[in-house]
Amino acid sequence: MTSRADLLRVTPDDPEYRRLAAAEAEYWSSPVPFALESLEERFSEGPVDRYTNERFTGDRAVGWHETIARHGPFRRGLVLGLSALRVEGRILERNPGLHLTFMDLSEGSLARRTDILGARFPGRVATRCADLNFTELEPDAYDVIVSSSSLHHVTNLEHLGWQINAALTPDGWFFLNDYVGEPRFQFASPKRRVFEAVHDREVARTPGRRPGCNWMDASDLSPFCGVRSDEVLPVLRRFLDEAEVRTAGALTVALMRSKPADGATVRPPGLGRRMTDAAVRRALALCGRLPPVRVPVSKQLLDELMLTGEMLADAGLILPGTAFATYRKRRSAD
């Protein structure tokens, strides 16, 4: 199946795009500190995980990826972009008849799938190095396609949406888990003001602290991180039949892109606080890097961020943070 030139925002021969694509591939050639893959061995489900599970699946103990098998059985699948080996392995475990092809720009990340998942699931894992901005997929080939934490790196979303729809079998499913907030994690003023208001309530509970937040720019992100993140859901809705969309993290995502204005850090935490912090940092690692200083997080702050963000995002007043969406093949796409 060939590309459609009218759906391309960037072309593969664009010198600036080629420079950035090379930098993107190099960025992910080895596990990035605090990215999803780097935190695999330290995984321990925490309050943000359970909150996100409840928002995405209705069950605090069930992750989005656990629901894929309910729509099967599946035989031939495709994973667009790589995220967490734990999640990818669980998909293979829960779908025992499924063969998965992993597609990504980074040869290093793909090699780790061959070595780790290929050894665990012999004969059921294949890899393909390709740029999702220009990839051409075999039509009517996959009964399931999955993408997690990857489409927010894609510029040619229209091209990829069209390709996904065409590549699904007539009864196929597409499962998306991704960051869908503001581009490059540069949050809109209303979201910043709300976050700062909740944050300052936390600050006021500690005598001597000064209110306010400093917001991080995009200089630490990979070149394509969040390039069109706020357009992911609208574009997919155009090219596929949307079955369901659930969102979470409208304000908790901002924890990783802000620092207290007074530069305060908390005293050495106990075990409960360390587990909470680790869960927050892991769950919010979609962009690949986190602040170099630990963000003070209390249960009360988390609860207020979760509830306030949930209500405002559901009301359409601020953009959500992450989404879990399911799609079916559309018989006649744009």
Buried (B, 14 or more C-beta within 10 A) or exposed (E): EEBEEEBBBBEEEEEEBBEBBEEBBEBBBEBBEBBBBBBBEEBEBBBBBBBBBBBBBEEBEBBBBBBBBEBBEBEBBBBBBBBBBBBBBBBBEBBEEBBBBBBBBBEEBBBBBEEBBBEEBEEBBBBEBBBBBBBEBEEBBBBBBBBBBBBBBBBBBBBBBBBBBBBBBEEBBBBBBBBBBBBBBBBEEEBBEBBBEBBBEBBEEEEEBEBEBEBBEBEBBBBBBBBBBBBBBEBBBBBBBBEEBBBBBBBBBBBBBBBBBBEBEBEEBEEEBEBBBBBBBBBBBBBBBBBEEBBBBBEEBBEBBBEBBBEBBEEEEBBBBBBBBBBBBBEEBE
